[in-house]
Amino acid sequence: MQPLHLKLPVKLREKLSNPIGDLLVGEPNEVIQSFKEKFTSYKYLITVGDVVSRTFLEANLNPNLIITDGQTKRSKLENKLNVKGYKISRTESKAAEISRESWIAIQEAFLDVFEKINVHIEVKGEEDLLVLPVILEAPENSLVIYGQPNEGAVVIRVTQSKKFLIRKIIDEMEII
């Protein structure tokens, strides 16, 4: 799909507040335990969000692609995620938007990931909605994980049907 600059309309906010994958409930150690039990095979592992990325790194489940914004629940984190051995990419994306620049950064990151280079995309602004282009750009059988505030984490196995669902959501967004 061609990268676009998109804005989330109010009518989609509630729809996207619900998990679009499997919800793993609990504290970080419980999320990791559930993940290891339920997801034993996958092509690539992608985390979107500071807390979930830190959780997976600390569990030595090193994601191939990490996307963070230095915040959790819209509050700045005191301890910035320190990712060693990852190629750093930087982009900008405002709250409730997917910038064209960030979508292109995701496409470029996957080119590195395919060459076995792990990438950390640091977002100035907000990374939440970048889950959507990540699902569209990730190969099938990849796992995309994002935090579900006050509940745990959501794991999405990338399939053609999941990509179709995400395209429908993106089609409802406003092009800016």
RATAKA-V362756 format. One record per residue. N is the residue number from 0. OMEGA is omega as a letter, one per 40 degrees, with the letter a starting at -180 (NA if undefined). NEAR is the number of other C-alpha atoms within 8 Angstrom. D_FIRST is the distance of its C-alpha to the first C-alpha in Angstrom with 1 decimal. Layout:
{{N & OMEGA & NEAR & D_FIRST} {N & OMEGA & NEAR & D_FIRST}}
This chain:
{{0 & i & 3 & 0.0} {1 & i & 3 & 3.8} {2 & i & 7 & 6.3} {3 & i & 9 & 8.7} {4 & a & 11 & 12.3} {5 & i & 13 & 13.1} {6 & i & 11 & 16.5} {7 & i & 10 & 17.6} {8 & a & 9 & 20.0} {9 & a & 6 & 23.4} {10 & a & 6 & 23.0} {11 & a & 11 & 20.2} {12 & a & 9 & 22.2} {13 & i & 8 & 24.6} {14 & a & 7 & 21.9} {15 & i & 8 & 20.2} {16 & i & 6 & 23.7} {17 & i & 6 & 24.1} {18 & i & 9 & 23.0} {19 & i & 7 & 19.9} {20 & i & 8 & 21.4} {21 & i & 8 & 24.9} {22 & i & 10 & 27.1} {23 & a & 12 & 29.5} {24 & i & 9 & 32.4} {25 & i & 9 & 34.8} {26 & a & 7 & 35.7} {27 & a & 9 & 33.7} {28 & i & 8 & 36.1} {29 & i & 9 & 35.7} {30 & i & 13 & 31.9} {31 & i & 11 & 32.2} {32 & i & 8 & 34.8} {33 & a & 9 & 32.8} {34 & a & 9 & 29.7} {35 & i & 8 & 31.8} {36 & a & 7 & 33.4} {37 & a & 6 & 30.3} {38 & a & 7 & 27.7} {39 & i & 6 & 29.2} {40 & i & 4 & 26.5} {41 & a & 9 & 22.9} {42 & i & 9 & 20.8} {43 & i & 10 & 19.8} {44 & a & 13 & 21.0} {45 & i & 12 & 19.2} {46 & i & 13 & 21.1} {47 & a & 17 & 20.1} {48 & a & 15 & 23.2} {49 & a & 13 & 26.5} {50 & a & 8 & 28.9} {51 & i & 14 & 26.8} {52 & i & 14 & 26.0} {53 & a & 9 & 29.8} {54 & a & 11 & 30.8} {55 & i & 12 & 28.9} {56 & a & 10 & 30.1} {57 & i & 7 & 33.6} {58 & a & 8 & 33.5} {59 & i & 6 & 32.6} {60 & a & 7 & 29.3} {61 & i & 8 & 27.5} {62 & i & 13 & 23.7} {63 & i & 11 & 21.6} {64 & i & 14 & 19.5} {65 & i & 13 & 21.1} {66 & a & 14 & 19.9} {67 & i & 14 & 22.8} {68 & i & 12 & 24.1} {69 & a & 11 & 27.9} {70 & i & 10 & 28.5} {71 & a & 10 & 29.1} {72 & i & 5 & 29.5} {73 & i & 5 & 29.1} {74 & a & 6 & 32.1} {75 & i & 7 & 32.2} {76 & i & 8 & 33.1} {77 & a & 4 & 36.3} {78 & i & 4 & 35.4} {79 & i & 6 & 32.2} {80 & a & 7 & 30.4} {81 & a & 4 & 31.8} {82 & i & 6 & 29.5} {83 & i & 4 & 31.3} {84 & i & 5 & 29.8} {85 & i & 9 & 26.2} {86 & a & 8 & 24.4} {87 & i & 8 & 24.0} {88 & a & 10 & 21.0} {89 & i & 9 & 21.4} {90 & i & 11 & 19.2} {91 & i & 11 & 19.8} {92 & a & 14 & 18.4} {93 & i & 10 & 20.8} {94 & i & 7 & 21.8} {95 & i & 8 & 19.7} {96 & i & 11 & 16.8} {97 & a & 14 & 13.6} {98 & i & 12 & 14.1} {99 & i & 10 & 11.7} {100 & a & 10 & 14.1} {101 & i & 13 & 13.9} {102 & i & 13 & 10.1} {103 & i & 9 & 10.9} {104 & i & 12 & 14.0} {105 & i & 12 & 12.3} {106 & a & 9 & 10.4} {107 & i & 8 & 13.8} {108 & i & 12 & 15.7} {109 & i & 11 & 14.3} {110 & i & 8 & 15.4} {111 & a & 11 & 18.8} {112 & i & 12 & 18.8} {113 & i & 7 & 18.4} {114 & i & 6 & 21.5} {115 & i & 6 & 23.3} {116 & i & 10 & 23.2} {117 & a & 12 & 22.9} {118 & i & 14 & 21.2} {119 & i & 13 & 22.2} {120 & i & 15 & 20.0} {121 & a & 12 & 22.5} {122 & i & 15 & 21.2} {123 & a & 10 & 23.5} {124 & a & 9 & 23.2} {125 & a & 12 & 21.7} {126 & a & 14 & 19.3} {127 & a & 7 & 19.4} {128 & a & 9 & 16.0} {129 & i & 11 & 14.2} {130 & a & 11 & 14.6} {131 & i & 9 & 11.7} {132 & i & 9 & 8.9} {133 & i & 10 & 11.4} {134 & i & 12 & 11.3} {135 & a & 10 & 7.6} {136 & a & 9 & 8.2} {137 & i & 9 & 11.8} {138 & i & 8 & 13.3} {139 & a & 9 & 15.1} {140 & i & 10 & 18.5} {141 & i & 13 & 17.8} {142 & i & 13 & 19.4} {143 & a & 15 & 18.2} {144 & i & 13 & 21.2} {145 & a & 12 & 21.9} {146 & i & 11 & 25.2} {147 & a & 10 & 26.5} {148 & i & 7 & 29.2} {149 & i & 4 & 32.7} {150 & a & 8 & 31.7} {151 & a & 14 & 30.1} {152 & i & 14 & 26.7} {153 & i & 14 & 23.8} {154 & i & 12 & 22.5} {155 & i & 10 & 19.2} {156 & a & 11 & 19.0} {157 & i & 14 & 15.4} {158 & i & 8 & 15.4} {159 & a & 7 & 13.5} {160 & i & 6 & 15.3} {161 & i & 10 & 14.4} {162 & i & 11 & 10.6} {163 & i & 8 & 11.4} {164 & a & 8 & 13.6} {165 & i & 11 & 11.3} {166 & i & 9 & 8.7} {167 & i & 8 & 12.1} {168 & a & 9 & 13.2} {169 & i & 9 & 10.4} {170 & i & 7 & 11.1} {171 & a & 8 & 14.7} {172 & a & 11 & 14.3} {173 & i & 9 & 15.6} {174 & i & 7 & 13.8} {175 & NA & 5 & 16.3}}
